[in-house]
Amino acid sequence: MIKKLKTPGFAAFTGLLLAASLLAPHAFSQSGDLLKRKSVEDTILESLRKARPDINFGQPRPSVIKGLYQVQVPGGPVLFVTPEGDKFIAGEVFGIDATGFSKIEDPYVVEERKKALASLDGKSSINFKPKGKTKAVVYVFTDIDCGYCRKLHSQMHAYEEGGQTKPGYNDLGIEIRYLAYPRAGIPSPSADKLISTWCAKDKQDAMTKLKSDQSVPSATCENPVAAQFQLGGQLGVSGTPALFLPDGKLVPGYMPPEDLAKNLGI
């Protein structure tokens, strides 16, 4: 008479083998070693890096669009990527309601911007303060040779437009804190001009002269230009000027003083 096999743990062992066979493509290497299952974030990042090893992609995280993950390209757009990492959409997200379309910014990203800007040393930026009370502080990533950057700077104080004298940013109580963002990258002539500005004895004067096509002495020193350029890319800056409001929102491009004041609620 053949006895039934009643070895303790046999059922559990066979169950483990079955599970292993089902998970083999994901959990085991060809040699049979147990591997850690990849997270969605790791899968996406690996796929992007294989496709473009020259880009330093940001960390993937769930996006405001259900089912997609978002990845910031430093100095470029936000990518909305499938969990498999095989497709993406580049651009901005808009909400749709009865009043029309409105741009949606990820609350997590907005909060991270606020933290990053709040951690900056006030001495590392070139600041143009109102003579009276400061009602709001706006960080502006700027480039010396950018046309709209120059226009913004020319309206720091009262300016003429359409035969009228209009109040500038400082006149309206807005403090502008400049951060460096050489659009041509580093090294470049644009970066050199920004370095000379940050290394000048009178930084405000150097900024004003260079943005008015006047020359200033070339200078070098320990400066934050490269670090600020990198920070801009991490925060989503892809062009200049790029305005960061106190609530963490990004306004890409030039905005007239009165419109900015209205946007700030002052």
DRENLO-179921 format. One record per residue (C-alpha): residue number from 0; z, y, x. Coordinates in pm, 1 decimal. Each point is the difference from the previous one (the first is absolute). Example, Ala and Ser with C-alpha at 12.3 -4.5 7.8 and 13.67 -1.06 7.14 Angstrom:
! residues 2
R    k        zz        yy        xx
R    0     780.0    -450.0    1230.0
R    1     -66.0     344.0     137.0
! end
This chain:
! residues 266
R    k        zz        yy        xx
R    0       0.0       0.0       0.0
R    1    -103.1     333.1     139.1
R    2     269.3     261.7      -8.5
R    3     -85.0     355.4    -105.7
R    4      19.5     256.8     276.7
R    5     306.0     216.7     -65.5
R    6      19.9     187.6     329.4
R    7     202.3     321.1     -57.2
R    8    -213.9     312.3      18.9
R    9    -331.1    -185.0     -40.0
R   10     -99.1     192.9    -313.4
R   11      93.6     328.3     162.3
R   12    -199.3     -89.5     310.3
R   13    -314.5     -88.6    -196.2
R   14      40.7     319.4    -199.5
R   15      13.0     199.3     322.1
R   16    -318.9    -167.3     123.7
R   17    -175.5      82.0    -327.7
R   18     108.2     360.9      20.2
R   19    -113.2      14.7     361.7
R   20    -343.7    -130.3     -89.7
R   21     -36.5     263.1    -272.3
R   22     114.4     282.1     227.6
R   23    -178.4    -119.8     310.8
R   24    -278.3     261.5      -0.2
R   25     257.1     279.6     -10.8
R   26     320.5    -133.5     149.6
R   27    -103.4    -240.1     278.8
R   28    -206.7      37.4     310.9
R   29    -256.7    -260.7     103.8
R   30     258.7    -156.9     228.4
R   31     237.4     -44.9    -292.9
R   32     251.9     263.0     103.9
R   33     164.6     185.4    -284.0
R   34    -119.0     360.8     -15.8
R   35     137.4     297.8    -183.8
R   36    -206.9      86.8    -306.2
R   37    -173.2     336.8      47.3
R   38     105.4     286.1    -222.1
R   39    -262.3     194.6    -193.6
R   40      65.7     298.6     226.4
R   41     -61.0    -209.7     313.9
R   42    -319.4    -144.5    -147.3
R   43    -136.4     345.9     -81.3
R   44      89.9     147.9     337.2
R   45    -146.7    -294.8     190.5
R   46    -324.0      24.4    -197.3
R   47     -34.7     375.6      56.0
R   48      79.5     -25.5     370.3
R   49    -254.6    -278.6      49.9
R   50    -266.3     210.8    -171.0
R   51      91.0     324.0     182.9
R   52     218.7     -59.8     305.0
R   53     -58.3     362.1     103.3
R   54     203.5     138.2    -293.0
R   55     379.6      10.2      -2.6
R   56      55.6     -77.8    -369.4
R   57     323.5      94.1    -174.5
R   58     230.7    -258.7    -155.4
R   59    -131.7    -145.5    -329.6
R   60     216.0      49.1    -309.1
R   61     -46.0     -39.9    -377.4
R   62    -202.2     287.7    -145.3
R   63      20.0     188.5    -329.4
R   64    -295.8    -212.1    -115.7
R   65     141.2    -333.0    -111.0
R   66    -127.3    -291.1     208.3
R   67    -118.4     208.5     295.1
R   68     171.9      93.5     324.9
R   69     -42.5     332.1     176.7
R   70     -52.0      58.4     370.7
R   71     -16.1     342.0     165.5
R   72    -271.9      50.6     258.4
R   73     139.8     255.2     248.6
R   74    -214.3     310.2     -27.3
R   75    -198.7    -163.3    -279.6
R   76      23.6    -117.5    -360.6
R   77     242.3    -230.8    -176.9
R   78    -146.9    -347.5     -49.7
R   79      79.7    -195.2    -316.4
R   80     -31.5    -362.2     109.5
R   81      -7.7    -331.9    -185.4
R   82     287.5    -243.8      75.4
R   83    -249.1    -229.1     174.4
R   84    -101.1     283.2     234.3
R   85    -370.1     -53.7     -71.3
R   86     -83.3     320.5    -191.5
R   87     120.0     358.5     -20.6
R   88     -63.9     331.2    -173.4
R   89      41.5     325.4     194.2
R   90      95.9     322.0    -171.7
R   91     247.7     164.3    -233.3
R   92     164.9    -126.0    -318.1
R   93     -19.4     196.8    -323.0
R   94     188.5     -48.3    -323.1
R   95    -175.7      23.9    -335.4
R   96     167.3     145.8    -308.0
R   97     -80.8     215.6    -302.1
R   98       8.4     319.6     210.3
R   99    -254.2    -126.2     253.0
R  100      20.3    -137.4     354.8
R  101     284.2      62.5     243.8
R  102      45.4    -111.6     359.2
R  103     274.4    -256.5      50.6
R  104     195.7     -13.3     324.4
R  105     212.2    -300.6      86.9
R  106     368.9     103.3     -36.0
R  107      89.1    -210.4     304.8
R  108    -257.3     179.6     216.6
R  109     111.1     341.2    -127.2
R  110     361.9     -83.0      83.4
R  111     -95.7    -122.2     348.4
R  112    -183.0     327.4      62.8
R  113     305.4     198.8    -101.9
R  114     218.4    -200.5     237.6
R  115    -246.7      33.2     288.2
R  116     -35.1     376.7     -37.6
R  117     373.8      50.9     -54.4
R  118      67.5    -178.5     329.4
R  119    -217.0     242.0     199.6
R  120     166.5     240.7     237.9
R  121     -67.6     351.7    -129.6
R  122     -75.2     106.5     356.3
R  123    -289.7    -244.5      26.9
R  124    -209.3     184.4    -258.6
R  125    -143.3     353.0      26.5
R  126     155.0     189.4    -287.1
R  127    -110.2     310.1    -186.9
R  128     294.1     118.7    -210.3
R  129      15.7     260.4    -277.0
R  130     176.3     325.5      86.5
R  131     218.2     -44.8    -305.5
R  132     140.3    -315.2    -160.0
R  133    -180.5    -328.6      56.0
R  134     -68.5    -153.2    -341.4
R  135    -184.8    -310.9     120.3
R  136     -98.6    -169.9     325.9
R  137    -346.4    -153.8      31.4
R  138    -104.5    -209.3     301.1
R  139    -365.5      45.8      94.9
R  140    -184.7    -232.4     236.5
R  141    -249.2     231.9     167.9
R  142    -288.8      12.1     245.6
R  143    -100.9     314.3     192.4
R  144    -374.6     -30.9     -63.0
R  145      15.3     -98.5    -368.9
R  146    -157.7     269.5    -221.0
R  147     238.4     -37.2    -292.6
R  148     296.5     -15.7     240.3
R  149    -106.8     341.4     124.5
R  150     -39.4     129.7    -352.6
R  151     349.3    -121.4     -90.3
R  152     144.7     168.8     307.6
R  153    -181.7     327.1     -74.0
R  154     187.4      10.1    -331.8
R  155     347.4     -42.0     144.6
R  156      64.7     363.1     -94.6
R  157    -164.2     241.2    -247.9
R  158    -379.6     -22.2      12.5
R  159    -304.5     156.0    -164.1
R  160    -217.2    -200.9    -237.7
R  161    -245.2     119.5    -260.7
R  162     103.8     358.8      51.5
R  163     364.4     -84.0     -68.0
R  164     304.4     -31.9     221.8
R  165     165.9    -335.5     -63.7
R  166     336.5    -131.7     121.2
R  167      -3.4    -256.4     281.0
R  168     207.2    -317.2      31.2
R  169     289.4     172.2     175.3
R  170      -9.0     287.5    -249.7
R  171      55.2    -252.3    -279.2
R  172     299.9    -158.6     175.2
R  173    -184.5    -301.3     140.0
R  174      89.3    -104.9     354.5
R  175    -289.5    -172.6     176.2
R  176      96.8    -253.0     266.1
R  177    -298.3    -105.9     206.8
R  178     -38.5    -351.1     140.9
R  179    -281.9     -95.4     236.9
R  180    -292.0    -211.4    -115.7
R  181    -302.7      25.9     233.6
R  182    -279.9    -141.2    -214.0
R  183    -203.1     -96.3     307.2
R  184     288.8    -215.2     121.2
R  185     176.4     -10.6     335.2
R  186    -127.5      86.1     256.5
R  187    -235.6     271.5    -129.3
R  188     -56.6     375.8      34.9
R  189     171.4      43.9    -339.5
R  190     305.6    -187.4     123.6
R  191       3.9     212.6     317.0
R  192       7.8     318.0    -209.5
R  193     289.2    -133.1    -205.4
R  194     187.6     -98.9     315.7
R  195     -51.7     350.6     141.0
R  196     136.4     140.0    -327.0
R  197     312.0    -215.9       6.4
R  198      52.9      80.3     368.7
R  199     -42.3     377.2     -36.2
R  200     300.0     231.4      40.0
R  201     -82.1     154.9    -339.1
R  202    -126.8    -290.7    -207.9
R  203     -59.5     203.1    -315.8
R  204    -206.3     256.8     188.4
R  205    -202.7    -271.8     175.4
R  206     -70.5    -171.4    -332.3
R  207    -118.1     326.0    -157.4
R  208    -221.2      92.2     294.8
R  209    -167.7    -339.8      28.2
R  210     -66.6     -13.1    -373.6
R  211    -158.8     345.2      30.0
R  212    -239.3    -115.5     275.7
R  213     201.2     174.2     268.8
R  214      91.3    -176.3     322.1
R  215     341.2     -88.2     134.9
R  216      91.1    -138.6     343.5
R  217     -32.4    -376.3      28.6
R  218     339.5    -159.4      36.7
R  219     158.0    -343.3      17.3
R  220     358.3    -109.1     -48.9
R  221     200.9    -266.8    -173.7
R  222    -131.6      35.6    -355.2
R  223      -4.0    -178.1    -339.3
R  224    -377.0      16.4     -63.5
R  225     -72.1    -372.8      50.7
R  226     309.3    -106.2    -197.7
R  227     -87.4     232.7    -288.5
R  228    -360.7    -120.3      -0.8
R  229     126.9    -356.5     -30.7
R  230     247.5      98.4    -272.0
R  231    -276.4     169.4    -197.4
R  232    -204.5    -318.3       2.4
R  233     299.5    -201.7    -120.5
R  234      62.7     245.9    -283.0
R  235    -357.2     -16.5    -126.4
R  236    -153.3     308.7     161.0
R  237    -376.4     -40.3      33.7
R  238    -106.1     364.4      29.6
R  239     136.3     348.9      48.1
R  240     170.6     196.1    -126.4
R  241     231.5    -254.2    -162.4
R  242     292.8     149.4    -191.5
R  243     320.1    -192.4     -64.2
R  244     215.7     143.5    -279.1
R  245     381.1     -27.6     -13.9
R  246     -25.3    -282.2    -257.6
R  247    -203.6    -210.7     244.5
R  248    -336.8      50.1    -168.1
R  249    -308.5      46.7     213.0
R  250    -249.6     274.9     -77.6
R  251    -314.6     -76.4     204.4
R  252    -186.0     318.1      89.2
R  253      45.4     372.3     -36.3
R  254     187.2     149.6    -296.5
R  255      17.4     379.6     -58.4
R  256     347.7     157.8      28.3
R  257      42.9      78.5    -369.6
R  258    -117.4    -346.7    -103.9
R  259     238.3    -162.2     248.3
R  260     289.6     213.4    -128.2
R  261     -81.8    -108.5    -355.7
R  262     -15.6    -363.4     111.3
R  263     343.2      42.0     161.5
R  264     143.3     160.4    -311.8
R  265      89.2     329.9     169.1
! end
